[in-house]
Amino acid sequence: MEKLTAPKTAVVLCGVTLDNPVIPASGTFGYGYEFAGLYDINELGTFSFKGTTREPRFGNPTPRIAECTAGMINAVGLQNPGVRAVKETELPRLREVFRKPVMANISGFSTDDYVFTAAELDGEPQIGWFEINISCPNVHGGGMSFGTDPDAAASVVSAVRRVTKKPLIAKLSPNVTDVTVIAKACEAAGADGISLINTLLGMRVDLRKRKPVIANATGGFSGPAIFPVALRMVFQTAKAVKIPVVGMGGVSSAEDVIEMMMCGATAVEIGAANLVDPYASLRIVRELPEVLSRLGVKDINEIIGAALS
């Protein structure tokens, strides 16, 4: 009787090999060690750590979370301890529980902020990629203001490119007319990859108080409801650029991961699902070989971009 072999799940993202394409998204997985008490996080492909800025940030005023049908809205506002604390405290703790390269998500309110943060982290050997967040929809004066203009997006990527040789992945906003214009500008400026989508803009109203639920009024809408939008934008971007694409947005199953990859994603980030179920990413990693086998796929790389033609 012929022995069945498990499908190959390893992929190469911007020159770095991942055991599998599953990546918990920034803002949903802390700095990693928080989840290490639940399971061995080395089973993941990698993860994108909490959005890090030049200076410490408390974030937006509360309340800053609102539930909604098939998703949630958040306006956390990049709460983080600042880049120096990440270097001195968070990364040493991570090294104790995670042996793989990690994705460093960085954000800022000026080009200089991005450059400073990337330069500070560039010497950290565990950082395999920089994910440049130019798409945060709930921080005034930064984030999405760069990601909605191709020239501004390109200027950030170009400036960060000058201070690091590590792969740069530009994280793009869906809150634009044509995401491919931004993606191509980032590619031309030196990005090694594109990740998308960040959250959509949304809001909820408290009927009794007659005012927005979130103190910030609006926030980032995420969860299963946005998956078809994310899939469409990954599909369009993968057709428009020659660099790898990391897909995300409403992904909550192994089937969703495969769908994203068929639309051109090399790897896939899992976001809001981690907040609903802390084991979501691990479950998807473990289910992926079974679903691939069911589809007759022997190597996951066979399906990347399968739906593009």
Backbone torsions as a table, in degrees:
resi	resn	phi	psi	omega
1	MET	NA	128.0	-177.4
2	GLU	-69.7	131.1	179.7
3	LYS	-78.3	128.9	179.1
4	LEU	-79.0	133.4	178.0
5	THR	-105.1	141.4	-179.5
6	ALA	-67.7	144.3	177.6
7	PRO	-60.0	147.9	175.8
8	LYS	-75.5	132.1	-177.7
9	THR	-115.9	-1.7	-178.1
10	ALA	-70.6	140.2	175.7
11	VAL	-132.7	163.0	177.0
12	VAL	-114.8	118.8	-178.8
13	LEU	-110.9	108.4	179.4
14	CYS	52.8	42.8	176.0
15	GLY	89.0	-4.6	-179.2
16	VAL	-112.0	127.9	-177.6
17	THR	-82.3	133.9	174.9
18	LEU	-112.9	140.1	177.4
19	ASP	-63.1	-29.1	176.7
20	ASN	-155.5	164.9	-173.0
21	PRO	-86.7	9.5	-172.8
22	VAL	-89.4	122.2	-174.9
23	ILE	-132.9	110.9	171.1
24	PRO	-57.8	136.9	-173.3
25	ALA	-82.0	154.6	178.0
26	SER	-56.9	140.2	179.0
27	GLY	87.9	-6.4	-179.4
28	THR	-121.2	2.1	-173.6
29	PHE	-139.7	12.5	179.4
30	GLY	55.9	-137.3	174.3
31	TYR	-106.7	24.0	171.3
32	GLY	91.1	-49.9	-174.9
33	TYR	-64.7	-21.8	177.8
34	GLU	-61.2	-31.0	-179.6
35	PHE	-92.0	-14.6	-176.8
36	ALA	-65.5	-20.1	175.8
37	GLY	-76.8	-13.4	-179.4
38	LEU	-94.6	-40.1	179.8
39	TYR	-160.7	171.8	178.9
40	ASP	-76.0	103.9	-175.4
41	ILE	-70.5	-6.9	175.3
42	ASN	-70.1	-10.7	174.2
43	GLU	-71.2	-19.0	178.7
44	LEU	-75.1	159.1	173.3
45	GLY	-61.3	-57.2	168.7
46	THR	-164.7	-163.7	169.7
47	PHE	-150.6	159.5	177.6
48	SER	-101.5	118.1	-173.4
49	PHE	-77.5	169.6	-173.6
50	LYS	-51.5	136.3	-179.3
51	GLY	-50.5	122.7	-173.5
52	THR	-114.0	135.9	-178.7
53	THR	-119.2	171.4	-178.8
54	ARG	-58.6	-48.9	-178.6
55	GLU	-110.9	158.4	175.3
56	PRO	-60.1	146.8	178.4
57	ARG	-134.0	131.0	173.0
58	PHE	-76.2	-28.6	-178.0
59	GLY	99.0	-167.6	-178.3
60	ASN	-78.2	161.1	175.5
61	PRO	-64.9	157.1	177.4
62	THR	-92.9	157.8	-1.4
63	PRO	-72.8	146.5	-177.5
64	ARG	-134.0	14.8	174.4
65	ILE	-130.8	136.8	175.3
66	ALA	-139.6	131.9	175.9
67	GLU	-81.3	152.3	174.9
68	CYS	-154.5	170.0	-177.2
69	THR	-57.6	125.1	176.8
70	ALA	56.9	34.0	177.6
71	GLY	170.5	-163.1	-179.7
72	MET	-151.7	161.1	174.6
73	ILE	-119.5	133.2	176.5
74	ASN	-130.1	147.1	172.9
75	ALA	-137.2	53.2	-177.3
76	VAL	-63.1	-40.0	174.3
77	GLY	83.5	38.9	174.0
78	LEU	58.0	41.9	175.2
79	GLN	-62.2	124.6	179.6
80	ASN	-165.3	162.5	-174.3
81	PRO	-82.8	-0.9	-177.6
82	GLY	92.6	155.3	-169.9
83	VAL	-63.7	-36.5	-177.5
84	ARG	-68.0	-39.0	176.7
85	ALA	-66.4	-34.3	176.5
86	VAL	-62.2	-44.8	178.4
87	LYS	-63.9	-43.8	-171.6
88	GLU	-84.4	-27.0	-173.5
89	THR	-120.8	-52.7	-171.8
90	GLU	-70.4	-47.7	-177.3
91	LEU	-66.6	-39.8	174.6
92	PRO	-60.3	-37.8	177.3
93	ARG	-66.5	-38.9	179.3
94	LEU	-64.1	-40.8	-178.0
95	ARG	-59.1	-24.9	-179.5
96	GLU	-71.9	-21.4	-173.8
97	VAL	-124.9	-8.7	-174.5
98	PHE	-134.3	122.5	-174.8
99	ARG	-101.5	0.5	-175.5
100	LYS	-100.9	166.0	171.8
101	PRO	-63.7	144.9	-179.6
102	VAL	-115.4	152.7	177.7
103	MET	-92.5	125.2	-179.0
104	ALA	-96.6	111.5	177.3
105	ASN	-88.2	122.2	-178.4
106	ILE	-123.7	147.8	179.7
107	SER	-141.0	172.0	-179.1
108	GLY	-171.2	177.5	-178.9
109	PHE	-115.2	-0.1	175.3
110	SER	-156.2	163.0	177.0
111	THR	-59.1	-39.3	178.8
112	ASP	-59.7	-36.7	178.0
113	ASP	-60.5	-48.0	179.5
114	TYR	-60.5	-45.0	-178.4
115	VAL	-62.5	-45.7	-179.4
116	PHE	-59.7	-47.7	-176.6
117	THR	-65.5	-43.3	178.5
118	ALA	-64.0	-42.4	180.0
119	ALA	-63.5	-39.2	178.7
120	GLU	-62.7	-36.8	-175.3
121	LEU	-93.0	-9.8	-172.7
122	ASP	-59.3	-33.8	-177.4
123	GLY	-81.7	-1.9	-179.1
124	GLU	-78.7	114.6	-173.7
125	PRO	-64.7	-25.0	-177.4
126	GLN	-77.9	-16.4	179.7
127	ILE	-77.0	117.3	-178.2
128	GLY	-94.0	-30.2	-178.4
129	TRP	-145.8	154.3	166.3
130	PHE	-104.7	127.5	171.8
131	GLU	-103.3	109.1	-174.5
132	ILE	-88.4	108.0	-176.5
133	ASN	-82.8	98.8	176.1
134	ILE	-110.3	33.4	-169.7
135	SER	-145.0	18.0	-177.7
136	CYS	-74.6	121.5	-173.4
137	PRO	-87.8	0.5	-173.5
138	ASN	-125.9	27.2	176.0
139	VAL	-125.4	117.4	-178.3
140	HIS	-71.3	137.3	173.4
141	GLY	82.2	9.6	179.8
142	GLY	-163.6	-165.9	175.8
143	GLY	60.9	-104.8	-171.9
144	MET	-64.8	-23.1	179.6
145	SER	-62.4	-27.6	175.4
146	PHE	-79.6	-37.9	-172.4
147	GLY	-81.0	-4.6	179.4
148	THR	-102.0	-0.4	179.1
149	ASP	-126.8	122.6	-175.2
150	PRO	-61.0	-37.2	-180.0
151	ASP	-68.3	-41.8	179.1
152	ALA	-66.5	-42.5	178.4
153	ALA	-60.9	-45.1	-179.9
154	ALA	-63.7	-37.4	-178.2
155	SER	-66.0	-38.3	178.0
156	VAL	-66.0	-48.3	-179.7
157	VAL	-59.6	-46.1	-179.1
158	SER	-61.0	-42.2	-178.8
159	ALA	-67.2	-42.3	178.8
160	VAL	-68.5	-35.0	178.6
161	ARG	-56.4	-32.5	-177.0
162	ARG	-73.3	-16.7	-176.1
163	VAL	-110.7	3.1	178.6
164	THR	-151.5	148.0	173.0
165	LYS	-100.4	-3.6	178.4
166	LYS	-67.9	152.9	178.7
167	PRO	-59.2	137.5	178.5
168	LEU	-110.2	127.4	176.9
169	ILE	-118.0	117.5	-179.0
170	ALA	-86.1	123.2	-179.5
171	LYS	-94.1	119.4	-169.2
172	LEU	-105.4	155.2	-179.6
173	SER	-90.6	144.3	172.4
174	PRO	-83.4	-8.0	-173.4
175	ASN	-86.5	51.9	-179.3
176	VAL	-138.4	164.3	179.4
177	THR	-72.5	-44.9	-178.0
178	ASP	-139.1	102.1	-176.3
179	VAL	-66.7	-24.5	-177.0
180	THR	-68.1	-28.6	177.2
181	VAL	-63.7	-43.0	178.5
182	ILE	-67.5	-43.6	-178.8
183	ALA	-60.0	-45.2	-179.2
184	LYS	-67.4	-34.0	176.9
185	ALA	-65.4	-41.5	178.2
186	CYS	-66.2	-40.5	177.8
187	GLU	-60.7	-45.7	-179.5
188	ALA	-65.0	-27.6	-178.2
189	ALA	-84.5	-4.5	175.6
190	GLY	116.6	7.5	176.9
191	ALA	-66.1	141.7	178.0
192	ASP	-93.4	-13.4	-179.6
193	GLY	-163.8	166.7	178.2
194	ILE	-126.9	133.7	171.3
195	SER	-118.5	140.4	-177.8
196	LEU	-169.1	150.4	10.5
197	ILE	-110.1	154.8	165.3
198	ASN	-76.8	-175.1	-174.3
199	THR	-71.0	153.2	171.2
200	LEU	-81.0	157.6	175.6
201	LEU	-79.3	133.4	178.6
202	GLY	-152.1	173.1	176.8
203	MET	-157.5	163.1	171.4
204	ARG	-133.6	154.8	179.9
205	VAL	-120.7	133.7	173.9
206	ASP	-79.1	114.2	-173.7
207	LEU	-65.5	-35.1	-179.5
208	ARG	-73.9	-41.7	-179.3
209	LYS	-84.4	-15.1	-179.2
210	ARG	57.0	43.2	-179.8
211	LYS	-151.1	161.1	179.3
212	PRO	-57.4	143.6	178.3
213	VAL	-64.4	-41.7	-177.1
214	ILE	-89.2	137.0	-179.0
215	ALA	-58.6	-31.7	179.8
216	ASN	-79.8	-2.0	-175.8
217	ALA	75.0	-59.1	179.6
218	THR	-115.5	163.4	178.7
219	GLY	-159.0	-172.1	-178.1
220	GLY	-88.9	121.1	-179.6
221	PHE	-90.1	123.3	-179.7
222	SER	-136.8	174.6	179.7
223	GLY	114.9	178.8	-174.2
224	PRO	-54.0	-29.2	-177.4
225	ALA	-61.2	-25.8	-175.9
226	ILE	-93.2	-0.8	-174.9
227	PHE	-56.6	-47.3	-179.7
228	PRO	-61.4	-35.1	177.4
229	VAL	-66.5	-45.5	179.8
230	ALA	-61.7	-42.8	-179.3
231	LEU	-60.9	-43.8	179.2
232	ARG	-61.6	-41.5	-178.1
233	MET	-72.4	-34.7	174.5
234	VAL	-63.5	-44.7	178.6
235	PHE	-57.6	-49.3	-179.4
236	GLN	-63.9	-41.8	-177.0
237	THR	-70.3	-41.6	179.3
238	ALA	-61.5	-31.4	176.8
239	LYS	-75.2	-24.0	-172.3
240	ALA	-92.1	-24.7	-175.8
241	VAL	-120.1	164.0	179.5
242	LYS	-104.4	-3.0	-180.0
243	ILE	-95.3	161.5	-177.9
244	PRO	-62.4	150.6	177.2
245	VAL	-117.2	136.2	172.4
246	VAL	-107.9	119.7	-176.8
247	GLY	-94.2	147.8	175.2
248	MET	-163.0	164.0	178.5
249	GLY	124.5	94.8	177.0
250	GLY	78.0	11.4	-178.4
251	VAL	-73.6	128.3	-178.0
252	SER	-142.5	8.4	-179.9
253	SER	-152.1	166.0	175.8
254	ALA	-62.8	-36.1	178.0
255	GLU	-62.4	-39.3	177.3
256	ASP	-62.2	-41.2	178.5
257	VAL	-59.4	-46.2	-179.0
258	ILE	-64.5	-39.9	177.6
259	GLU	-60.6	-45.2	177.6
260	MET	-59.4	-42.9	-178.1
261	MET	-68.5	-37.0	176.4
262	MET	-64.0	-26.2	177.4
263	CYS	-88.7	8.6	170.4
264	GLY	115.3	-2.1	-179.3
265	ALA	-77.1	136.0	173.8
266	THR	-82.8	-34.2	177.0
267	ALA	-140.9	165.9	-173.5
268	VAL	-137.3	131.3	178.3
269	GLU	-96.6	143.5	179.3
270	ILE	-110.9	120.9	-174.8
271	GLY	-108.4	-96.8	-172.8
272	ALA	-56.3	-28.3	-180.0
273	ALA	-57.8	-32.2	178.8
274	ASN	-67.1	-27.3	-178.9
275	LEU	-80.2	-24.6	177.3
276	VAL	-84.1	-42.6	-178.2
277	ASP	-138.1	109.6	-176.8
278	PRO	-63.6	-13.7	177.9
279	TYR	-96.6	6.6	-173.4
280	ALA	-57.6	-48.7	-177.3
281	SER	-64.8	-40.4	177.7
282	LEU	-63.5	-43.4	178.4
283	ARG	-58.3	-43.4	-179.1
284	ILE	-65.3	-42.9	177.0
285	VAL	-56.1	-45.3	-175.6
286	ARG	-74.8	-27.5	179.5
287	GLU	-82.6	-21.7	-173.0
288	LEU	-57.5	-49.1	-180.0
289	PRO	-59.1	-38.9	-179.4
290	GLU	-64.3	-43.2	-179.8
291	VAL	-68.2	-39.8	177.6
292	LEU	-61.4	-43.8	178.6
293	SER	-60.4	-41.8	179.6
294	ARG	-61.6	-31.7	179.7
295	LEU	-88.8	-0.7	179.9
296	GLY	76.5	23.3	-178.8
297	VAL	-96.0	124.0	-179.3
298	LYS	-94.3	-25.0	180.0
299	ASP	-140.1	123.0	-174.9
300	ILE	-59.5	-24.5	179.6
301	ASN	-65.6	-20.1	178.4
302	GLU	-62.9	-28.9	-172.1
303	ILE	-92.9	-10.3	-177.0
304	ILE	-63.1	117.5	179.1
305	GLY	78.7	11.1	-176.0
306	ALA	-60.0	-28.3	-176.7
307	ALA	-93.4	3.5	-175.4
308	LEU	-78.6	-26.9	-176.1
309	SER	-81.5	NA	NA
